[in-house]
Amino acid sequence: MPDQLQVLLLVTIVVAVTFDFTNGFHDTANAIATSVSTRALRPHQAVILSAVLNLVGAVVTVYFFHAKVSNTIAKLLAFKIGLVVIIAALLGAIAWNLLTWYAGLPSSSTHAFIGGLLGAGTAASGGLAAIQWSVVGSVLLGLVTSPPVGFLAAAIFMTLIYLTLRRARPAPLNRIFRYLQVLTAAFVSYSHGSNDAQKTMAAISLALVAAGALPKFEVPLWVVVLSAAAIAFGTYAGGWRIIRTLGWRIYKLEPATGMGAQLMGATVIQAATQLGIPVSTTHVITGSVMGAAAPRRLSAIRWGVGANIVAAWLVTIPAAALIAWIAYAILHTAKVG
């Protein structure tokens, strides 16, 4: 492998790990916001728990159940992706993650990376023909339907909880649900690692194929461990702006609603992972938080905050695509790679 190609491959891996780190701290709120807001866990405890389970979820899922999500992402573009395309796609996703983190909006790292790949791929090929629209369609279908599924699952689950326990004393129930929230927070973190870390695994593995270090697309074990570690460290860094939005500003959660939102959200994410669908953990958990609140009182949900989040979701793919397109144009003009 020529020296210049080796350097470019190393740069690609570093940028991919950086994206994975931003994904971790951007999405920390998904796993721990409800537990922190109901005081089931102290913030420091919640962050450590989430970081460890993100690591475990990424390694265990790929090692035992294969990298189905990574394989789906690798099929988004119809041509052999070069290193510059991957770098530009990652830069688009990183930029959008940082912008939405600064604004405190729980947008989707999955959307951002997919948008980055589509934007950079379009810039590299000179048209939309390079996009595998059937694959993109199935991915978008999963991204669009998973939040309503999370909403409905959490709403039905909480309705059953209220009907079953309507005569129970609140104080003992709150203690029980706080304990259960520790388990469901761990489940969300495990699910987040199992699905989200595979985006970075896909980026690094695509880079290895582009550089000729791999004959075909597959995810080596060292890539799994590196991606899992990066998302875990990012999780440990925390994303407190977004935690405040998910844990307090959408709906004032109780231990029962917090547990229900986490359990149903994690279940939806696990189902998508097993089907190889790259869903947005942020979308699913936000939908589940709203769904858990719905049986008690719809008016208690702060729909204005939810509307701002939906607006961020809608613009994520085109915004990340535009940034990636510009990044590719700059890198290509500078004759990088």
Buried (B, 14 or more C-beta within 10 A) or exposed (E): EEEEBEEBBEBBBEBBBBBBBBBBBBBBBBBBBBBBBBEBBEEEBBBBBBBBBBBBBBBBBBEEEEBBBBBBBBBBBBEEBBBBBBBBBBBBBBBBBEBBBEEBBBBBBBBBBBBBBBBBBBBBBEEEEBBBEEBBEBBBEBBEBBBBBBBBBBBBBBBEBBEEBEEEEEEEBBEBBBEBBBEBBBBBBBBBBBBBBBBBBBBBBBBBBBBEBBEEBBBBEEBBBBBBBBBBBBBBBBBBBBBBBBBBBBBBBBBBBBBBBBBBBBBBBBBBBBEBBBBBBBBBBBBBBBBBBBBBEEEEBBEEBBEBBEEBBEBBBEBBBBBBBBBBBEBBEEEBB
